[in-house]
């Protein structure tokens, strides 16, 4: 099965579904197209930390 993908240079193409995971890990794919539209696969850099107030609630058991 082939899936339509968007490459980092802005071009589109089709890739075998078996190659999707490897190509996304190698950052060769920016997004892929599914039935509901484009899904972005880029990850945020790990150096960007949230600097706002803590909003998570700790619930004791």
HUNORRA-V868262 format. One record per backbone hydrogen bond with DSSP energy under -1.0 kcal/mol. CO is the residue of the C=O (numbers start at 1). NH is the residue of the N-H. E is the energy in kcal/mol with one decimal. If there is no record, write none. Layout:
CO&NH&E ; CO&NH&E
//
This chain:
1&17&-2.5 ; 3&15&-2.3 ; 4&33&-2.5 ; 5&13&-1.9 ; 6&30&-3.3 ; 6&31&-1.2 ; 7&10&-2.2 ; 11&7&-3.0 ; 13&5&-3.1 ; 15&3&-2.9 ; 16&19&-1.6 ; 19&23&-2.4 ; 20&24&-2.4 ; 21&25&-2.2 ; 22&26&-1.7 ; 23&28&-2.8 ; 24&27&-1.0 ; 30&41&-2.8 ; 31&6&-2.8 ; 32&39&-3.1 ; 34&37&-1.3 ; 37&34&-3.1 ; 39&32&-2.0 ; 45&48&-1.3
//
